[in-house]
C-alpha cells in the first residue's frame, strides 16, 4: 500500500510538471516593443521619440508630454494576428485588447505654470493578464514575433525646462512601464487516509522598467532621445512532493521569463516641411543580455561548508542573441478641410533585424529579419466643433525568408507576416 501511495504522488507531481512545461506556447513580451504604442507611433512604424503627441509619449518620449497643456482622454481597440510558417503553418494566437490613455497638465502657478504634464497609457488584452508559453526545445516557435499578450501599464511626467541663447527649447521627461509576473507553489502530498492531494498558491507580482526622455526644438527641427530600461516579467512556480517515504523528489522549478524587453536607446530627428513632418531615427536594443525564456527545472542544493554535493542539472541552452539597431522613417501630413476640421495621413517604414542566430542545433527558436510597414489616418475636430480626435492605424510585419540548417541535413524554412490594426477615439476636456 505504501509503494502504491508513493507511485501515485510521484505520478501526480510528474503530471503537473509536464503539463506546465509542455504547454504549447512561447515566451511573450510587451506589445509596445513589438508594434509601438499609440495611433501615431504605430502608424509611423514605431517613430515617436521626436514626433509623438498625447498619451502615447509615455512610451515614445515622456519629455514630449510637456507640449500638451490640455486634459485629454482616449480609448480604443488594438488587435494583431499572425500568418507564420516553419516548414508548414505555425499556429500563433491572435491578440485583441483595449487601449486607454490620457494627459493631465498639472495646475501649478508661478514658475511652474504650463511646465509639467502627466500622462498614462494602458493596454489590456481581453482574455488574460500575462502569458507564458513554453515548448520543448525541439518544437518550432517564434519567441520574438509572437509576443504581444500581456497587460501593460505606463506612466510618465514631462517638464518644460526653458530656452537657450540660440532660441532652442529643452524638455525632459521620466516615467516607467510595468508588466505582470507570477510567483507560486504547488504542494503534492497524501493525507491521513492515503489519498493524493494538491495545494496551489500563486501571486501576481509587478515588474518595472524606467523610461527617460529628452527633446530639443530649434526652428523647424526637433531632436528626441529616449532610454527604456530592461523590462522583464518573471515567473517561478515551485512544485514540492512530500510523504513519499524513501523516495526523495527535489523541488521542481517551472520558471523563466514570461515577458522580456531589452535595454534600448532611441534617437530621432524630425523636420517640419510646411504641412508635413518627417522623422528619421534608430533604436538600439541590448538583446545580448537576454538570458532565455526558461530556467533549469532542478537546481543544485547549497552544499554545507567543506562538503561537495554531486549535482548535474539539465540547463537550457543559452539563446546567444545579439544586439540590434533598427532604422526607421516616418511621415505625417496635416490638411485643414474647413473651420475646425483637420485630417491627417501617416506612414512609416522600419527594418527590424533579428537578434537570434540561425537554429543549427536542437532548439528551434525561430526568428527572422522583419520589414515593418505602418499606415494610419486621423480626423481632428476643434472649436467651434466638439474637440474630438478619431484615429485608425495599422502595421504589417513581413518576415523575410530564412533557412535553418540542422546537423541531420534537414532544413527549416521560416517566413510569414504579422498584421496589427486599431482605432482610438479621444476627447479634449
C-alpha positions in Angstrom: 0.0 0.0 0.0 2.9 2.4 0.8 4.5 1.8 -2.5 1.3 2.5 -4.3 0.8 5.7 -2.5 4.4 6.8 -3.4 3.8 6.0 -7.0 0.6 8.0 -7.0 2.3 11.1 -5.5 5.2 10.8 -7.9 2.8 10.4 -10.9 0.8 13.5 -9.9 4.0 15.6 -9.5 5.3 14.5 -12.9 1.9 15.1 -14.5 1.8 18.7 -13.1 5.4 19.4 -14.1 4.8 18.0 -17.6 1.5 19.8 -18.0 3.2 23.2 -17.2 6.3 22.6 -19.2 4.6 21.1 -22.3 2.0 23.8 -22.8 2.3 24.6 -26.5 3.2 28.3 -26.1 6.2 30.6 -26.4 7.6 33.4 -24.3 5.9 36.8 -24.7 6.8 40.4 -24.1 5.2 43.8 -24.1 3.2 44.7 -27.2 4.6 48.2 -27.4 8.1 46.9 -28.0 6.9 44.9 -31.0 4.4 47.3 -32.6 4.8 50.7 -30.8 2.3 52.4 -28.7 -0.5 54.8 -29.7 -2.1 55.6 -33.1 0.6 58.0 -34.3 3.6 55.8 -33.4 2.2 52.6 -34.7 1.1 54.3 -38.0 4.7 55.6 -38.4 6.3 52.2 -37.8 7.4 52.9 -34.3 8.6 56.5 -34.7 7.8 58.9 -31.9 10.9 60.0 -29.9 10.7 63.4 -31.6 7.3 63.4 -33.3 5.0 61.9 -30.6 1.9 63.6 -29.2 -0.5 63.0 -26.4 -0.7 59.8 -24.2 1.5 57.7 -26.5 4.5 59.7 -25.5 4.6 57.9 -22.1 6.3 55.2 -24.2 7.9 57.1 -27.1 9.4 60.0 -25.2 7.9 61.3 -21.9 9.5 64.8 -22.4 7.0 65.4 -25.2 4.2 65.4 -22.7 5.2 68.9 -21.8 3.8 70.1 -25.2 0.3 69.1 -24.1 -1.5 71.8 -22.0 -5.0 70.3 -22.1 -6.6 67.4 -20.3 -7.5 64.5 -22.7 -8.8 61.0 -22.5 -8.6 58.4 -25.2 -9.9 54.9 -25.6 -9.8 52.3 -28.3 -9.1 48.8 -29.6 -5.9 47.2 -30.8 -5.5 43.7 -32.3 -2.9 41.6 -34.1 -3.0 38.3 -36.0 -0.3 36.2 -37.5 0.4 34.1 -40.5 3.7 32.3 -39.7 5.3 29.3 -41.4 8.1 26.9 -40.4 8.0 24.1 -42.9 4.3 24.3 -42.6 1.7 26.6 -40.9 2.6 27.7 -37.4 -0.4 28.3 -35.0 0.1 31.7 -33.3 -2.7 33.1 -31.1 -4.1 36.4 -32.2 -4.2 39.2 -29.7 -7.0 41.6 -29.0 -7.3 44.2 -26.3 -8.3 47.7 -25.2 -6.2 50.8 -25.2 -6.7 53.6 -22.7 -4.7 56.8 -22.3 -4.8 60.3 -21.0 -2.9 63.5 -20.3 -3.3 65.8 -17.3 -1.4 69.2 -17.1 -0.5 69.9 -13.5 -2.2 73.2 -12.5 0.8 74.9 -10.8 1.2 78.7 -10.8 4.3 80.9 -10.9 7.5 79.5 -12.4 5.9 76.0 -12.9 2.8 77.2 -14.8 2.3 75.3 -18.1 5.6 73.3 -17.5 4.5 69.9 -16.1 2.2 67.4 -17.7 1.3 63.9 -16.5 0.5 61.1 -18.9 -0.7 57.5 -18.6 -1.3 54.6 -21.0 -2.8 51.1 -20.7 -3.0 48.1 -22.9 -5.2 45.3 -21.6 -5.8 42.0 -23.6 -9.4 40.9 -23.3 -8.6 37.3 -22.3 -5.6 37.4 -19.8 -3.2 39.4 -17.6 0.0 37.8 -18.7 1.0 34.7 -20.7 4.0 32.3 -20.6 4.1 29.8 -23.5 6.7 27.0 -23.0 7.6 24.4 -25.5 10.2 21.6 -25.6 13.3 23.0 -27.2 12.9 21.0 -30.5 9.3 22.3 -31.0 9.1 25.1 -33.6 8.3 28.6 -32.1 8.7 32.3 -32.9 9.6 33.8 -29.5 10.0 37.4 -30.8 7.4 37.8 -33.5 4.6 36.3 -31.3 4.9 38.3 -28.1 2.1 40.7 -27.6 -0.1 39.1 -24.9 0.4 41.0 -21.7 -1.2 43.8 -19.7 1.0 46.9 -19.9 0.8 50.0 -17.7 2.8 53.1 -18.5 3.1 56.4 -16.6 5.2 59.5 -17.5 5.8 63.1 -16.5 7.1 65.7 -18.9 8.7 69.0 -18.0 9.5 72.2 -20.0 13.0 73.3 -18.9 13.4 76.6 -20.9 15.3 78.3 -23.7 18.9 78.6 -24.6 20.8 81.5 -26.1 20.0 80.3 -29.7 16.3 80.2 -29.2 16.1 76.5 -28.8 13.8 74.9 -26.2 14.6 72.0 -23.8 12.2 69.4 -22.4 12.8 66.4 -20.2 10.6 63.5 -19.0 10.6 60.4 -16.8 8.3 57.5 -16.4 8.0 53.8 -16.2 6.4 50.7 -17.7 5.0 47.8 -15.7 4.3 44.2 -16.6 2.9 41.3 -14.6 4.9 38.4 -13.2 3.9 35.3 -11.3 5.2 33.5 -8.2 3.6 30.4 -6.8 3.9 26.9 -5.3 2.3 23.5 -5.8 2.4 21.0 -2.9 1.7 17.4 -3.7 1.1 15.2 -0.7 -1.0 12.4 0.8 -3.4 12.9 3.7 -4.0 10.6 6.7 -6.3 8.4 4.5 -3.7 7.9 1.9 -5.4 10.0 -0.8 -3.2 12.2 -3.0 -4.0 15.9 -3.0 -2.5 19.2 -4.1 -2.4 22.7 -2.7 -1.8 25.5 -5.2 -0.9 29.1 -4.3 0.1 31.8 -6.7 0.6 35.6 -6.6 0.8 38.2 -9.3 3.9 40.5 -9.0 4.7 43.7 -10.8 7.9 44.2 -12.8 9.0 47.7 -13.6 11.3 49.3 -16.3 12.3 53.0 -16.3 11.7 55.4 -19.3 13.7 58.6 -19.6 13.4 61.1 -22.4 14.7 64.5 -23.6 13.9 66.7 -26.6 15.3 69.9 -28.1 13.5 72.2 -30.5 15.1 74.8 -32.7 13.4 76.3 -35.7 11.8 73.6 -37.9 13.9 70.8 -36.2 13.3 68.7 -33.2 15.7 66.2 -31.7 14.5 63.4 -29.4 16.3 60.9 -27.2 14.7 58.1 -25.2 16.1 55.4 -22.9 14.0 52.4 -21.9 15.3 50.1 -19.2 15.1 46.3 -19.2 11.5 45.2 -18.6 11.1 41.5 -17.6 8.2 39.7 -16.2 9.5 36.6 -14.3 7.5 33.5 -13.3 8.5 30.9 -10.8 6.2 28.0 -9.7 7.8 25.6 -7.3 6.4 22.0 -7.2 7.1 20.2 -3.9 6.4 16.5 -3.3 6.1 15.2 0.2 5.4 12.0 2.1 7.0 9.6 -0.3 8.8 7.5 2.3 12.2 6.5 1.0 11.7 8.3 -2.4 13.0 11.8 -2.4 11.9 14.2 -5.2 13.7 17.5 -5.3 11.7 20.7 -5.7 10.8 21.3 -9.4 11.0 24.9 -10.6 8.8 25.9 -13.5 10.4 29.3 -14.0 11.7 31.8 -16.5 10.6 35.0 -18.2 7.0 35.4 -19.4 7.8 38.8 -20.9 11.1 40.5 -21.8 12.0 43.8 -23.3 15.8 44.6 -23.5 17.5 47.8 -22.6 17.1 50.2 -25.5 18.1 53.7 -26.7 16.1 55.5 -29.4 17.4 58.6 -31.2 15.3 60.6 -33.7 15.1 63.8 -35.5 12.0 65.5 -37.0 11.9 68.2 -39.7 8.9 70.3 -40.3 8.2 70.9 -44.0 5.1 73.0 -44.3 2.1 70.7 -43.6 4.4 67.7 -43.4 6.6 66.3 -40.6 9.3 63.8 -41.5 11.0 61.8 -38.8 14.2 59.8 -39.1 15.6 57.7 -36.3 17.1 54.4 -35.0 16.7 52.2 -31.9 19.4 50.1 -30.3 18.3 47.1 -28.3 20.6 45.2 -25.9 19.3 41.7 -26.9 22.7 40.1 -26.0 21.6 40.3 -22.3 18.6 38.1 -22.9 19.1 35.0 -20.7 16.4 32.9 -22.4 12.8 32.1 -21.6 13.3 29.0 -19.4 15.4 28.3 -16.3 16.6 24.9 -15.0 13.8 22.7 -13.6 16.0 21.1 -11.0 18.6 23.2 -9.1 21.6 22.1 -7.2 21.2 22.4 -3.4 23.6 24.6 -1.4 26.3 22.4 -0.1 27.5 22.6 3.6 30.9 24.2 4.2 33.7 21.8 3.4 31.4 19.3 1.5 30.6 18.8 -2.1 27.2 17.8 -3.4 27.1 15.8 -6.7 24.6 17.6 -8.9 24.4 17.9 -12.7 21.1 19.6 -13.6 19.9 19.9 -17.1 20.4 23.5 -18.1 18.6 25.1 -21.1 20.9 26.1 -24.0 21.5 29.9 -23.9 19.9 31.8 -26.8 23.1 33.6 -27.9 21.1 36.7 -29.1 23.0 39.7 -30.5 22.3 43.4 -30.1 20.3 45.1 -32.9 19.9 48.5 -34.4 16.5 49.3 -36.0 16.5 52.2 -38.6 13.1 53.8 -39.3 11.5 56.7 -41.2 8.0 58.1 -40.6 6.0 60.9 -42.0 2.7 62.8 -41.2 0.8 65.2 -43.4 -1.8 67.6 -42.0 -4.6 69.0 -44.2 -7.2 71.5 -42.9 -10.6 70.9 -44.5 -12.5 73.7 -43.1 -13.2 75.6 -39.9 -12.4 73.2 -37.0 -11.8 70.1 -39.2 -8.4 68.7 -39.9 -7.4 65.3 -41.5 -4.0 63.6 -41.0 -2.3 60.9 -43.0 0.6 58.9 -41.6 3.0 56.3 -42.9 6.3 54.7 -41.9 8.9 52.0 -42.6 11.4 50.3 -40.3 13.8 47.4 -40.7 13.9 45.2 -37.7 17.0 42.9 -37.7 16.7 39.6 -35.9 18.8 39.2 -32.8 18.6 35.4 -32.9 21.2 33.2 -34.7 20.4 30.5 -37.2 19.0 27.5 -35.3 21.6 24.8 -36.2 21.2 22.6 -33.1 18.3 21.1 -31.0 16.4 24.4 -30.2 14.0 25.7 -32.8 13.5 29.3 -31.5 13.0 30.8 -35.0 13.2 34.5 -35.8 13.5 36.5 -39.0 14.5 39.9 -40.1 11.3 42.0 -40.5 10.2 44.8 -42.7 7.7 46.9 -40.8 5.2 49.0 -42.8 2.9 51.4 -40.9 -0.1 53.4 -42.0 -2.9 55.5 -40.5 -5.4 58.3 -40.7 -6.7 60.8 -38.3 -9.6 63.2 -38.0 -9.4 66.1 -35.6 -12.2 68.5 -34.6 -11.7 71.7 -32.8 -13.6 74.8 -31.8 -16.4 75.7 -32.6 -17.0 71.9 -33.0 -16.7 69.4 -30.2 -13.0 68.7 -29.6 -12.6 65.1 -30.7 -9.8 63.1 -32.3 -10.5 59.9 -34.2 -7.5 57.8 -35.4 -7.3 54.5 -37.3 -3.9 52.8 -37.7 -2.2 49.6 -38.7 1.1 47.8 -39.3 2.2 44.9 -41.4 5.4 42.9 -40.4 6.9 40.9 -43.3 9.2 38.2 -42.0 12.0 37.8 -44.5 12.7 34.2 -45.7 15.3 32.4 -43.7 16.7 28.9 -43.7 17.9 27.0 -40.6 20.2 24.0 -41.4 20.2 21.1 -38.9 23.0 18.6 -38.2 20.9 15.7 -39.8 20.8 17.6 -43.1 17.2 18.8 -42.7 16.3 22.5 -43.3 13.7 24.6 -41.7 12.4 27.4 -43.9 10.7 30.2 -42.0 8.7 33.2 -43.2 5.3 34.9 -42.6 3.5 38.0 -41.7 2.1 39.8 -38.6 -0.7 42.3 -39.1 -1.9 44.8 -36.5 -4.9 47.1 -36.6 -6.5 49.5 -34.2 -8.6 52.6 -33.6 -8.9 55.2 -30.9 -11.3 58.0 -30.0 -10.1 60.9 -27.9 -11.7 63.9 -26.3 -10.1 67.1 -25.0 -11.6 68.2 -21.7 
